[in-house]
Amino acid sequence: MSPTVRVRVPATSANLGPAFDCAGLALTCHDVLEFTVAPAGLAVEVTGVGAGELPTDETHLVVRAFRAACADLGWSPTGLRVVAENGIPQGRGMGSSAAAVVAGVLGAWGLCPDVETIDLDEVLRLATELEGHPDNVAACLLGGATLSWMTADGARADRLTVHPDVVPVLLVPDATLSTHLARGLLPDVVPHGDAAFTAGRAALLVHALTTEPALLLEATEDRLHQRQRAEAMPASLALVDRLRAAGHAAVVSGAGPTVLTLAQGPAAAQEVAGLTPPGWTVLPVEVDTSGARVLAGRPQVSSR
């Protein structure tokens, strides 16, 4: 039989309010991809989200990440077949591109005949280079809540255990938003007071997520990026304001326009759903504590 690996990658929500470009949360919404060495050529099949819309040639993001990882490993298959079962909404601020990149890199590591154990540090490094920043990539790869940062040697990340009372709820609109467009709305300079305020809230966020969820409403306050992008997603910011006024820790998920609420328990999660206006899909999820996984195939993922 031809060598095959099957990879599952979770959706993610980055920033979590004040921790811009350095925090992420893995969520139980997944893409599952199967990579098979073929005699020649490339075949890509997509079902679920993006079927009939995503490219099925070398421009597919999963394939591009796979090829980059092959070059990094100094190996290339004779041919490749990719079957993608997508569950992560595209262009909604739920880490679909990071999931695609992580899946492609893991697929290459999993199929490479010279690899016995998948090195998560190397996967994180390359995936971050391809994605451009490590927040979604780290959460997708490691699971749970993650903190990530850049060093001279590349991306680093560590995982936090989220308090069991934290119940994430995703509120997904019909509209999409390009991450590139959303980033283009950010100013080059921010006032010192706003930077200091946001840094303090980002530090508090770690404590609130892991130990004291009652502090999440204050811990998710941000002055760095959400209001600055309001013109691109006014409905999202209006919903954030509505939920926060009711006492719920709501933030823009990643670059938006999805809204993430970190509810305190199932009853609060139900209240969030009741406050959500028509036209939004309420997506109850859990924290994905596993992160990216090779479900079938030869190599094992290194522990961290």
Backbone hydrogen bonds, N-H to C=O, Kabsch-Sander energy under -0.5 kcal/mol:
donor,donor_aa,acceptor,acceptor_aa,energy
5,V,35,F,-2.4
6,R,296,A,-2.6
7,V,33,L,-3.4
8,R,293,R,-2.9
9,V,31,D,-2.6
11,A,27,L,-0.8
11,A,29,C,-2.7
12,T,94,M,-2.0
13,S,25,L,-2.1
15,N,23,A,-2.5
16,L,14,A,-1.5
19,A,15,N,-1.3
20,F,18,P,-2.2
22,C,19,A,-1.7
23,A,19,A,-1.3
24,G,146,T,-1.8
25,L,13,S,-1.7
26,A,144,G,-2.5
27,L,11,A,-2.7
28,T,286,E,-2.0
29,C,27,L,-2.4
31,D,9,V,-2.3
32,V,85,E,-2.5
33,L,7,V,-3.0
34,E,83,V,-2.5
35,F,5,V,-3.1
36,T,81,R,-2.4
37,V,3,P,-2.4
38,A,79,G,-1.8
41,G,78,T,-0.5
43,A,80,L,-2.0
45,E,82,V,-2.8
47,T,84,A,-2.8
49,V,86,N,-2.2
51,A,48,G,-1.9
53,E,50,G,-2.2
54,L,50,G,-2.8
60,H,57,D,-1.9
64,R,60,H,-2.5
65,A,61,L,-2.4
66,F,62,V,-2.4
67,R,63,V,-2.8
68,A,64,R,-2.2
69,A,65,A,-2.2
70,C,66,F,-2.3
71,A,67,R,-2.3
72,D,68,A,-2.0
73,L,69,A,-2.1
74,G,70,C,-1.1
75,W,70,C,-2.5
79,G,38,A,-0.6
80,L,41,G,-2.7
81,R,36,T,-2.3
82,V,43,A,-3.0
83,V,34,E,-2.3
84,A,45,E,-3.4
84,A,82,V,-0.5
85,E,32,V,-3.2
85,E,83,V,-0.5
86,N,47,T,-2.6
86,N,84,A,-0.7
92,R,89,P,-0.5
99,A,95,G,-2.4
100,A,96,S,-1.9
101,V,97,S,-2.3
102,V,98,A,-2.8
103,A,99,A,-2.5
104,G,100,A,-2.3
105,V,101,V,-2.4
106,L,102,V,-2.7
107,G,103,A,-2.5
108,A,104,G,-1.8
109,W,105,V,-2.3
110,G,106,L,-2.8
111,L,107,G,-1.7
112,C,108,A,-1.9
115,V,112,C,-1.6
118,I,300,Q,-3.2
119,D,117,T,-0.5
120,L,118,I,-0.9
123,V,119,D,-2.3
124,L,120,L,-2.7
125,R,121,D,-2.2
126,L,122,E,-2.4
127,A,123,V,-2.8
128,T,124,L,-2.2
129,E,125,R,-1.8
130,L,126,L,-2.2
131,E,127,A,-2.5
132,G,128,T,-3.1
138,A,134,P,-3.0
139,A,135,D,-1.6
140,C,136,N,-2.7
141,L,137,V,-2.3
142,L,138,A,-2.9
143,G,139,A,-2.2
144,G,288,D,-3.5
145,A,160,L,-1.5
146,T,24,G,-2.5
147,L,158,D,-2.4
148,S,22,C,-2.5
149,W,156,R,-2.4
151,T,154,G,-2.3
154,G,151,T,-1.6
156,R,149,W,-2.9
158,D,147,L,-2.4
160,L,145,A,-3.9
162,V,160,L,-0.6
163,H,209,L,-3.2
166,V,163,H,-1.9
167,V,165,D,-0.6
167,V,263,A,-3.2
169,V,261,T,-2.2
170,L,283,L,-2.2
171,L,259,V,-2.9
172,V,170,L,-0.6
172,V,281,T,-3.0
174,D,279,G,-0.6
177,L,91,G,-2.2
182,A,178,S,-2.5
183,R,179,T,-2.7
184,G,180,H,-1.6
185,L,181,L,-0.6
185,L,182,A,-1.0
186,L,183,R,-1.6
195,A,191,P,-2.1
196,A,192,H,-2.6
197,F,193,G,-2.4
198,T,194,D,-2.3
199,A,195,A,-2.2
200,G,196,A,-2.1
201,R,197,F,-2.0
202,A,198,T,-2.4
203,A,199,A,-1.9
204,L,200,G,-2.1
205,L,201,R,-2.1
206,V,202,A,-1.1
207,H,203,A,-1.0
208,A,204,L,-2.6
209,L,205,L,-2.8
210,T,206,V,-1.6
211,T,207,H,-2.7
212,E,207,H,-2.0
215,L,212,E,-2.2
216,L,213,P,-2.1
219,A,215,L,-2.7
220,T,216,L,-1.6
221,E,218,E,-1.5
229,R,225,H,-0.6
229,R,226,Q,-1.2
230,A,227,R,-1.6
232,A,229,R,-1.3
233,M,229,R,-0.7
233,M,230,A,-1.0
237,L,233,M,-1.8
238,A,234,P,-2.2
239,L,235,A,-2.0
240,V,236,S,-2.4
241,D,237,L,-2.4
242,R,238,A,-2.1
243,L,239,L,-2.5
244,R,240,V,-2.6
245,A,241,D,-2.3
246,A,242,R,-0.9
247,G,244,R,-1.6
248,H,243,L,-2.4
249,A,262,L,-0.5
250,A,248,H,-1.8
251,V,260,L,-2.8
253,S,258,T,-3.0
254,G,14,A,-1.9
254,G,252,V,-0.7
256,G,253,S,-2.6
258,T,92,R,-1.6
259,V,171,L,-2.4
260,L,251,V,-2.6
261,T,169,V,-2.5
262,L,249,A,-2.5
263,A,167,V,-2.1
263,A,261,T,-1.1
265,G,165,D,-1.7
265,G,263,A,-1.0
269,A,265,G,-1.8
270,Q,266,P,-2.1
271,E,267,A,-1.8
272,V,268,A,-2.2
273,A,269,A,-1.9
274,G,270,Q,-1.9
275,L,271,E,-1.4
276,T,272,V,-0.5
276,T,273,A,-1.0
280,W,277,P,-1.0
281,T,172,V,-3.3
282,V,280,W,-0.6
283,L,170,L,-3.6
283,L,281,T,-0.7
285,V,168,P,-1.3
288,D,26,A,-2.0
289,T,287,V,-0.9
292,A,140,C,-1.4
293,R,8,R,-2.5
295,L,6,R,-2.4
295,L,293,R,-0.9
296,A,6,R,-1.3
300,Q,116,E,-1.3
302,S,118,I,-2.9
